[in-house]
Amino acid sequence: MKEETNEVNEMTNKGANQMKKMRKLLKNEKGMTLIELLAVIVILAIVAAIAVPAIGNLIENSRVGAIKADAQNAMAGAQLYFQDNPDKPTVKVSVLVTDGFLEDKGSLVDSTEITKGTKTSSGVEKMTIDGSGQTGGVKIAFAKATNENINNTKNSERGTKNNLTISTGETETETTE
């Protein structure tokens, strides 16, 4: 019986010693201080402040690119239309869609008109587009714009109101409110 009591006492002492060691370890382990936590929050806020506007610009630039692509698709469809209808000097986007030369108008308004160009000395026919397109708050107006004008305009060339005019002359951005 005495041996059993000694075994129980030894086990109790071992358990108590292990608990003391655990408490000591937990006491030495410290969590994050308030300063460390605030530093992490500040770093995350700085990263968010940099990333969010950059992502917003990417989205707006892609919208400009989409409108420009719609205009170029309409001009390609018009080129086919003019081959089938050489007597017509102009065509509206709505006619291109109705006659099957364009699958849909995309972001362009129905009244957008493409004019058959005259052949240059190199034999290239330069068509122009007049009208506008709009998607997601971005609006582009085309004023006698050629494919070359559209290609040479950067997607980031838009004013504070997200309005852009592409024309035979200079590219204009509307910045007044």
PLY file of the C-alpha trace (Angstrom):
ply
format ascii 1.0
element vertex 177
property float x
property float y
property float z
element edge 176
property int vertex1
property int vertex2
end_header
0.00 0.00 0.00
2.83 2.32 0.81
4.31 1.66 -2.62
1.03 2.58 -4.26
0.90 5.82 -2.30
4.47 6.65 -3.33
3.61 6.02 -7.01
0.57 8.26 -6.78
2.61 10.98 -5.09
5.33 10.73 -7.78
2.75 11.02 -10.53
1.12 13.97 -8.80
4.50 15.69 -8.43
5.33 15.04 -12.10
1.98 16.51 -13.15
2.47 19.53 -10.91
5.99 20.08 -12.27
4.72 19.87 -15.83
1.98 22.38 -15.05
4.55 24.76 -13.57
6.70 24.44 -16.69
3.66 25.14 -18.90
2.72 28.21 -16.88
6.30 29.47 -17.08
6.31 29.00 -20.88
2.98 30.76 -21.25
4.15 33.60 -19.06
7.26 34.10 -21.21
5.22 34.07 -24.44
3.86 37.50 -25.19
1.29 38.43 -27.79
1.48 41.34 -30.17
1.63 44.70 -28.53
-0.77 47.45 -29.45
2.03 49.34 -31.24
2.87 46.31 -33.40
-0.79 45.87 -34.26
-1.12 49.55 -35.20
2.00 49.33 -37.38
0.51 46.41 -39.32
-2.76 48.31 -39.80
-0.90 51.40 -41.07
1.10 49.31 -43.54
-2.08 47.67 -44.85
-3.74 51.08 -45.21
-0.79 52.41 -47.24
-0.86 49.39 -49.55
-4.63 49.80 -50.03
-4.25 53.53 -50.73
-1.77 52.75 -53.50
-3.53 49.72 -54.99
-7.14 50.91 -55.18
-6.56 53.96 -57.45
-4.22 51.93 -59.66
-6.88 49.26 -60.12
-9.49 51.96 -60.81
-7.32 53.43 -63.57
-6.87 50.00 -65.12
-10.62 49.54 -65.25
-11.24 52.98 -66.77
-8.45 52.48 -69.34
-9.96 49.14 -70.35
-13.33 50.84 -70.87
-11.68 53.38 -73.19
-10.03 50.50 -75.03
-13.38 48.73 -75.38
-15.03 51.78 -76.97
-12.09 52.25 -79.33
-12.27 48.56 -80.31
-16.01 48.89 -80.99
-15.31 51.86 -83.29
-12.61 49.94 -85.16
-14.92 46.91 -85.53
-17.61 49.20 -86.94
-15.11 50.64 -89.41
-14.09 47.13 -90.50
-17.76 46.22 -90.98
-18.28 49.44 -92.93
-15.41 48.56 -95.22
-17.22 45.33 -96.15
-20.48 47.26 -96.50
-18.89 49.75 -98.90
-17.53 46.91 -101.02
-21.05 45.51 -101.38
-22.61 48.98 -101.75
-20.07 51.14 -103.63
-22.69 53.82 -104.39
-23.27 54.61 -100.68
-20.99 57.34 -99.24
-21.95 56.79 -95.55
-23.43 54.14 -93.30
-24.77 54.23 -89.75
-23.84 51.59 -87.18
-27.50 50.59 -86.86
-27.56 49.75 -90.60
-24.38 47.69 -90.27
-26.04 45.65 -87.51
-29.34 45.28 -89.39
-27.61 44.22 -92.63
-25.36 41.72 -90.83
-22.02 43.47 -91.37
-21.65 43.93 -87.60
-22.79 41.49 -84.92
-23.77 44.26 -82.50
-23.05 47.94 -82.00
-21.22 47.40 -78.73
-20.87 50.67 -76.85
-21.48 52.88 -79.92
-24.70 54.86 -80.30
-26.96 53.96 -83.25
-26.45 57.32 -84.93
-22.67 56.83 -85.21
-21.84 57.23 -88.88
-18.93 56.00 -90.96
-17.98 57.88 -94.11
-16.26 56.23 -97.02
-12.92 57.88 -97.51
-11.18 58.99 -100.63
-8.16 57.11 -101.81
-4.83 58.67 -100.92
-1.84 58.82 -103.26
-0.70 55.48 -101.86
-4.05 53.93 -102.81
-5.29 53.54 -99.23
-8.89 54.55 -98.55
-9.20 56.41 -95.23
-12.66 56.08 -93.71
-13.77 58.37 -90.90
-16.16 57.81 -88.03
-18.46 60.42 -86.46
-20.47 59.68 -83.35
-19.84 58.46 -79.85
-19.59 55.48 -77.57
-20.15 55.11 -73.86
-19.60 52.40 -71.28
-19.31 52.49 -67.50
-19.16 56.28 -67.19
-16.51 56.70 -69.90
-17.58 58.52 -73.06
-15.64 58.95 -76.29
-16.77 61.23 -79.09
-15.44 60.53 -82.58
-15.18 63.52 -84.94
-13.99 62.51 -88.40
-11.61 60.08 -86.70
-9.63 57.59 -88.77
-8.33 54.20 -87.65
-4.94 55.83 -87.32
-6.33 58.53 -85.00
-8.01 55.89 -82.86
-4.86 53.74 -82.68
-2.64 56.71 -81.79
-4.83 57.81 -78.89
-3.71 56.37 -75.57
-6.37 54.84 -73.34
-5.18 57.03 -70.45
-5.83 60.30 -72.37
-9.12 61.16 -70.75
-10.11 64.13 -68.63
-11.42 64.28 -65.10
-14.96 63.67 -66.35
-13.84 60.60 -68.36
-14.73 62.29 -71.66
-12.47 62.01 -74.67
-12.76 63.29 -78.23
-10.84 61.57 -80.99
-10.73 63.53 -84.22
-8.68 64.05 -87.36
-7.02 66.92 -85.52
-5.70 66.71 -81.98
-7.14 64.51 -79.25
-9.11 66.60 -76.77
-10.04 65.77 -73.20
-12.80 67.47 -71.30
-11.52 68.57 -67.91
-14.07 71.17 -66.82
-16.92 70.30 -64.56
0 1
1 2
2 3
3 4
4 5
5 6
6 7
7 8
8 9
9 10
10 11
11 12
12 13
13 14
14 15
15 16
16 17
17 18
18 19
19 20
20 21
21 22
22 23
23 24
24 25
25 26
26 27
27 28
28 29
29 30
30 31
31 32
32 33
33 34
34 35
35 36
36 37
37 38
38 39
39 40
40 41
41 42
42 43
43 44
44 45
45 46
46 47
47 48
48 49
49 50
50 51
51 52
52 53
53 54
54 55
55 56
56 57
57 58
58 59
59 60
60 61
61 62
62 63
63 64
64 65
65 66
66 67
67 68
68 69
69 70
70 71
71 72
72 73
73 74
74 75
75 76
76 77
77 78
78 79
79 80
80 81
81 82
82 83
83 84
84 85
85 86
86 87
87 88
88 89
89 90
90 91
91 92
92 93
93 94
94 95
95 96
96 97
97 98
98 99
99 100
100 101
101 102
102 103
103 104
104 105
105 106
106 107
107 108
108 109
109 110
110 111
111 112
112 113
113 114
114 115
115 116
116 117
117 118
118 119
119 120
120 121
121 122
122 123
123 124
124 125
125 126
126 127
127 128
128 129
129 130
130 131
131 132
132 133
133 134
134 135
135 136
136 137
137 138
138 139
139 140
140 141
141 142
142 143
143 144
144 145
145 146
146 147
147 148
148 149
149 150
150 151
151 152
152 153
153 154
154 155
155 156
156 157
157 158
158 159
159 160
160 161
161 162
162 163
163 164
164 165
165 166
166 167
167 168
168 169
169 170
170 171
171 172
172 173
173 174
174 175
175 176
